[in-house]
Amino acid sequence: MRDGVEIPDLETGSDRVRLPAWFVDEGEPVATGERSGAVESGEATVGLEAMTDGGDEPVDDVETEAEEDEENDDTPEGILEERPLDGMRRTISDRLGRSYREAVHVTERRIADAEELRAAATAAAFVHEESVTVTDVLLAALSATFEEHPSFNATFEGGVHRLHESHHIAVAVDVEDGLLTPVVRDVDERSIGDLACERARMTDRARSGEYTMTDLTGATFTVTNLGPLGVESFDPVINPPQVAILGVDALRERPVARDGELTVRRTLPVDLSFDHRVVDGADAARFLETLVGHLEEPWPLLPDVTAADVPADVDWRGDGAGAVELPERDVTASLEPDLSGAVDAGSERWPFDVTEDFGGGSAPTPVDYFLGALSACLASSIGIQADIRDVDLATLEVRAVGSPADDSESVESIALDVTIDADADDDVLERIVEAGERTCHVAELLRADLETDLGWSRA
């Protein structure tokens, strides 16, 4: 006789449940208390736990099926691999498919000036001694927006639009097997420091696999951020039974018209997808107008944070503060008749040579050294900015690639790739890299028309 599993009480008022996913294969051994599947009713989803240790291994059946599979291998030619949807991927497919079939999706977009947003996040990090990010201030801004537009902090199910008193915001997290949405509860009752700590804790639980089904249920709104991946605009899919979801795009410098002049400002585009069955386009436009107002002037959301609380040497506004003071430098290059040479800088000496086309190749060229100096300077600057923010870098690598012009021997463009291994959020690392680029003295020597592209990724 086989032991079963106990269906937990979901407290939804319904006696009907659905099994959207199994986390173990048929016959696979399980341990008591191990999550073996998920059960869903209404807006609640919880895990099923095995009641005893055990499992079956029908060897004969497995061998027979394997032989039949080999005999009936009708995979179309040219297909690299077939991946049936199962587990988490199947659950995501089912839920988002149902969302698109049922909800009337409409997406509206706005762009917020993010200069004060970034400054406020950095200032709050020093006041609260927590890793406060732009995402945390965004959550606080959303909560303030819900106070004026409660129709969006809501769910819609069974023909009923339920406006929720508590602000439980899910934050989408990219994990190996798919997407998880851990919930930051009671955002409206938390200080920015407490909010940052709780959001980081829930994100870490999701990424490490230590989450519970309770961590993933009960959200009244969802935020999904593709900005660290460079996305400039997308249409997020509503997480049912919620009525709306906010997509966050790349925070970066963009040309902006201000006071009749063209200038460059850091901006943050956002995309609001909503269920048009429940709220109208004008409602969404007003929601975004309020949200953008909070993002552009976030200081009232942080009553215990002021600019005066931030040390003067910190790049809290991204204007280059925090750079190392550069003393006067004095180096000498000497050239031999064969066009090789050496550079003397104090007690240090290193060789250089021309390219093999001119009979050289015995040492790096001056261009090699310049690219090395640029990558070394950028690495040092990023390291300093990380140290200022108390972020420990396990590893940091900067690769610089100079591409020559087609009709010239000069360098036409430089690609800089930064690889980081650190226990910090993506938006924190992105700000560190941006600040490192602004405070890199060698980068200041680049000619104005030289195309430079900087990107970063995790190790």
HUNORRA-V719360 format. One record per backbone hydrogen bond with DSSP energy under -1.0 kcal/mol. NH is the residue of the N-H (numbers start at 1). CO is the residue of the C=O. Records with the same first field share a line. If there is no record, write none. Layout:
NH=CO, CO
This chain:
18=40
23=36
28=25
30=54
33=50
34=31
36=48
38=21
39=46
40=18
41=44
44=41
46=39
48=37
50=34
54=30
59=57
62=58
63=59
64=60
65=61
66=62
67=63
68=64
69=65
70=66
71=67
72=68
74=72
79=76
89=86
91=87
92=88
93=89
94=90
95=91
96=92
97=93
98=94
99=95
100=96
101=97
102=98
103=99
105=103
106=274
108=272
110=270
112=268
114=266
118=114
119=115
120=116
121=117
122=118
123=119
124=120
125=121
126=122
127=123
128=124
132=130
137=133
138=134
139=135
140=136
141=137
142=138
143=139
144=140
145=141
146=142
147=143
149=145
152=149
154=152
155=162
156=241
157=160
160=157
162=155
164=153
169=184
170=221
171=182
172=223
173=180
175=178
178=175
180=173
183=215
184=169
187=167
189=186
190=187
195=191
196=192
197=193
198=194
199=195
200=196
201=197
202=198
203=199
204=200
205=201
206=202
207=203
208=204
210=205
217=214
220=168
221=168
223=170
224=246
226=248
229=226
230=227
231=226
242=239
243=154
245=273
246=222
247=271
248=224
249=269
250=231
252=267
254=265
256=263
258=261
261=258
263=256
265=254
267=252
268=112
270=110
271=247
272=108
273=245
274=106
275=243
276=104
278=275
279=275
284=280
285=281
286=282
287=283
288=284
289=285
290=286
291=287
292=288
293=289
294=290
295=291
296=292
297=293
301=298
302=299
305=302
309=306
310=307
314=311
316=314
323=320
332=344
334=342
336=340
339=336
341=352
342=334
343=350
344=332
345=348
348=345
350=343
352=341
353=364
358=355
359=356
360=355
361=354
369=365
370=366
371=367
372=368
373=369
374=370
375=371
376=372
377=373
378=374
379=375
380=376
381=377
382=378
383=379
384=380
385=381
386=382
387=383
388=384
389=385
390=387
391=386
394=421
395=421
397=419
399=417
401=415
403=413
405=410
412=403
413=403
414=451
415=401
416=453
417=399
418=455
419=397
420=457
421=395
424=422
429=425
430=426
431=427
432=428
433=429
434=430
435=431
436=432
437=433
438=434
439=435
440=437
445=442
446=443
450=447
451=412
453=414
455=416
457=418
459=420
